[in-house]
Amino acid sequence: MIIRISFACFVLACSCLAQAERLKDIASLAGVRSNPLVGYGLVVGLDGTGDQTTQTPFTTQSFNSMLKQFGVTLPQGTNLQLKNVAAVAVHAELPPFAKPGQGIDVTISSIGNSKSLRGGSLLMTPLKGADGKIYAVAQGNLVVGGFGVEGADGSKITVNVPSVGRIPNGALVEREVPNAFAMNNHLIFNLRRADFTTAKRVAEKINDVLGPEVARALDAGSVQVTAPTEVDDRVTYMAMLENMEVKPGSEAARVIINSRTGTIVVGNNVRVTPVAVSHGSLTVTISEGANVSQPAPLSEGQTVVLPDTQVDVDEEGSRMFKFQAGTSLDDIVRAVNLVGAAPGDLMAILEAMKQAGALRANLIVI
């Protein structure tokens, strides 16, 4: 049954691949990308689930530094027990073309031993890029999807992950990231899946619509397109290009096997040469029991327990099926389903066919 479902899902995927797709769905514009941001901050207002400062001294150091910025100086040697404060790492993705003043979502993760961030508020935290510059500032109340409850005897229940939270639109963009959208007299589309056939078809489609020599394929993953120099014209030009429909090239023949979950995906272009396959299984069952041996009357013997081991061997009958030359995916799945092979058996069959040179596909085990 699992094999049939996988086949049905694959046929549906193939029918979608056979249709033309928009250029925006199969390619991205070079130089237009998001940028990761990261920061370090404090979450306050926790209900006794903050960091244990004896084990996380950096929380106390950060708290003291924050107080000094507001003119509060603690006496030397003060031992703080900040059960309602937690040190956290804040990270976000700065999308392309984000302008100062716009909001972006942020994720907050505990980096100490805080048990839960539920009910906490993030204090103002600068978010820096890879160049060390501040691009956004985060602050706000956390939304935590998990929670945990602990009893006095040590028993506890935890749902999801209470030490991670989110703040929708919790950071304001302070600096715009420059991009290469209007820097050159051309645009470069990078295919999300490199393929020479797809790159050629993209260039041909653009040239058919806009004229010869407007686009050219640089390699299997990139297509260069001549573009207007004016920014407003380039936006209109880009809107037209990204909605062009192109039929991607067929994928290479692959068989993907996930050995951990038993998932098997057979590509549509997989073929086999003439081969006969027979697969069976041998089951050995060992059961342990015990028998009591009683001595004869007046024999002065002792009662002993003797082990009783039962070994059963069951070999399932298997049928042989034959693949003809050029057998398609439909024939492969139908033949395997007829003999009732489980996913684990199918893995062994495909691997043996590959070793025999009968499987015309790249066998990938993940």
Beta strands, then each sheet from edge to edge (+ up, - down):
strand 1: 21-22
strand 2: 27-29
strand 3: 35-44
strand 4: 85-94
strand 5: 103-110
strand 6: 121-128
strand 7: 134-141
strand 8: 147-150
strand 9: 156-159
strand 10: 164-173
strand 11: 186-191
strand 12: 215-217
strand 13: 222-226
strand 14: 245-246
strand 15: 254-258
strand 16: 263-266
strand 17: 271-272
strand 18: 275-278
strand 19: 282-293
strand 20: 304-315
strand 21: 320-323
strand 22: 359-360
strand 23: 362-365
sheet 1: 1+ 14-
sheet 2: 2+ 11- 13+ 12-
sheet 3: 3+ 4- 5+ 10- 7+ 6- 3+
sheet 4: 8+ 9-
sheet 5: 16+ 15- 23-
sheet 6: 17+ 22-
sheet 7: 18+ 21-
sheet 8: 19+ 20-
end
